[in-house]
């Protein structure tokens, strides 16, 4: 492994690091360039650094890595990848050690979420395949045993009773067991659904369009500690915000996404920032979270520019360390970014 560290400041940009990693063989990107710079009015400083030693062995990535989920309670990282005759789900420790792999009943994974309690380790996967297990959302235990299936396996649809999906993109599961689903990665549906822990529909927004509470490719969803649901409305180049209890539309951000809509949304553990991926720009944004009672306009705290064609698809954040895990579909890998302690002093406290 060869590493090159460069520190250049000028014209408001801060070149943080240049990393050449031997994991890039002929079938992958030969060079991975990482830029991290502050664009706020404060003094320039690096907010995250790449953990070049995660995972310990990258050879386990054998397909296109579409999504990643962190089980902070148990220190586990789940990666879902696509390809023929390969394990679809890989399980690592947060330290980067490979534990196991499985692919039972997984067809074509798109999104993944780890929802563990002290009594249960669970993993949810949205499956957009056209085979026997496609167009479903499935719950597994940590070893890949199938626990629950939502939707009609192998059949896409728009129905609510029974519940049907068409290319469900992602989900977010609260500690209460309530589930938020964005259904419609280019399929028949463009909707946000909230389910109770016993899978009853509590509320939904389900119409294609550009107005408030309408969607065009709702691609990622997360919930903040103030009871707000944030949806990456990728096709409309905006993030929409809803009240988690009533489903009321609270506002939208679109001023940060003139070039490309958001692909992934997650909050930092302290709730002060929203981390956003832009797929085709190969870029990560750190956005300032608004105070309670106000959505306002989007404000960019920092930008991390990845190499061309890396394609960050979905991401997740460790609730303990604040580390960001990015599923890079184009580079066929997941990378880990560790927060700089001087800026995020509250993480891990």
ZALOKE-706970 format. One record per residue (C-alpha): residue in one letter; x, y, z. Coordinates in steps of 0.25 Angstrom, whole numbers, plus 5000, padded with zeros to 4 digits. Layout:
# ZALOKE-706970
AXYZ/...
//
This chain:
# ZALOKE-706970
X500050005000/X500550144996/X500050265003/X500250414999/X499850525008/X499750665002/X499350795010/X499150915001/X498251035004/X497851144995/X496651214988/X495751154999/X496051014996/X496750915005/X497350794999/X497350695010/X497950565005/X498350484993/X498250334995/X498750224985/X498250094990/X498749964985/X497349904986/X497049964972/X497349854962/X497149864947/X495649834949/X495449954958/X495850104958/X497350114957/X497450234966/X496550294977/X496650444979/X496050504992/X495850644994/X495250705006/X495050855008/X494350955016/X493451055009/X492851125021/X493351265026/X494151195037/X495651165037/X495951045027/X496050915034/X495850765030/X494650705036/X494850555033/X495950465029/X495950345021/X496250215029/X497150145018/X497250015027/X495749995026/X495449885023/X496649805026/X496549725013/X495749785002/X495749654994/X494349615000/X493749724991/X493449644978/X492249714973/X491549854972/X491449904986/X490049974986/X489849995001/X490449995015/X489849985029/X490450005043/X490049935055/X490650025066/X490149945077/X490949825073/X492049885066/X491649825052/X491649875038/X490749805027/X491049825012/X490149785001/X490649754987/X490149714974/X490749614964/X490549464959/X491049354968/X491549444979/X491149454994/X490149574994/X490349615009/X491649635015/X491849655030/X493049735036/X493449785050/X493549935051/X495049915052/X495049855038/X495149705041/X494249615032/X493349515040/X492449445030/X491549455017/X490149405013/X489249425002/X488049335005/X486749394998/X487449524994/X487249554979/X487649694976/X487949774988/X487749924988/X487649985002/X488049925016/X487749965030/X488249905043/X487249915054/X487749845067/X487349845081/X488049785094/X487149665091/X487149655076/X488149675064/X487349705051/X487649745037/X486649795027/X486849795012/X486049855001/X486149764989/X485849814975/X486149684967/X485149624957/X485349484962/X484549404973/X485049494984/X484949634977/X484049754980/X484149724995/X484649775008/X485249665017/X485649655031/X486849565035/X487649525047/X489149555047/X489449415041/X488549435029/X487249355034/X486049415028/X485049465039/X484049555032/X483649585018/X482849715014/X482249725000/X481849614990/X483149534986/X483449534972/X482249634968/X482349784967/X481049864969/X480449984975/X479449914985/X479349955000/X478549825004/X479349745002/X480449835002/X481249834989/X482549904985/X483249934972/X484749954974/X484749994988/X485950084990/X486250095005/X485650095019/X485950145033/X485450075046/X485350145059/X485650085072/X484150075075/X483949985063/X483350085054/X483750075039/X483950185029/X484050135014/X484350205001/X483750124990/X484050154976/X485550154970/X484950174956/X483850084958/X482250094958/X482250164971/X482850294977/X482450294991/X482750305006/X482150205015/X482150195030/X481850065036/X481550025051/X482349915058/X481249815054/X481349865040/X480049945039/X480050075030/X480050195039/X480250295028/X480750315014/X481050415003/X480950344990/X480850424977/X481850454966/X482050604964/X482850734967/X481950794978/X482050784993/X481950634998/X482050584984/X483350504979/X484150474967/X485050354971/X485050364986/X486350294989/X486750305004/X486050335017/X486550365031/X485950425044/X486550525053/X486450535068/X485450645067/X484350565061/X484550605046/X484650505034/X485650545023/X485550485009/X486550494998/X485550534986/X486650504976/X485850534963/X485350664968/X486750704973/X486250734987/X486150685001/X484750685007/X484350685022/X483150625029/X482650615043/X482850475047/X481550465056/X480550525046/X481250525033/X481050675031/X481950735021/X482950835028/X483750885016/X484850855006/X486250885002/X486650904988/X487651014988/X488850914990/X488550824979/X488550904966/X489550804959/X488950674964/X487950624974/X488250554987/X488450404987/X488650375002/X488350445015/X488850415029/X489050505042/X490350515050/X490150455064/X490050595070/X488950635061/X489650755056/X489950715042/X489250645031/X490250555022/X489750555007/X490350474995/X490250514981/X490350394972/X490750444959/X491650564964/X492350464973/X492250564984/X491850564999/X491250685006/X491150725020/X489950815023/X489550885035/X488350835042/X487250945045/X486750975058/X485350915063/X484250985057/X484951035045/X485450965032/X485951095025/X486951075014/X488050975012/X489451015017/X490650945013/X491750935024/X492750855015/X492950775003/X493750645000/X494050614985/X494250474982/X494950424969/X494150424956/X493250294955/X493350254969/X491850274970/X491450284985/X490050214985/X489650205000/X490350225013/X490250205028/X490850265040/X491250205053/X490450245065/X491650235074/X492850285067/X492250375056/X492950295045/X492350305031/X492250175023/X492050205008/X491550094998/X492350134985/X491550064974/X492550104963/X493850074971/X493249944976/X493549964991/X493150025004/X494050135010/X494150185024/X494350335028/X494650365042/X494250505048/X495450595053/X495250605068/X495550745069/X494350775061/X493350665066/X493850665080/X492450615085/X492550485077/X492650355086/X492350435099/
//
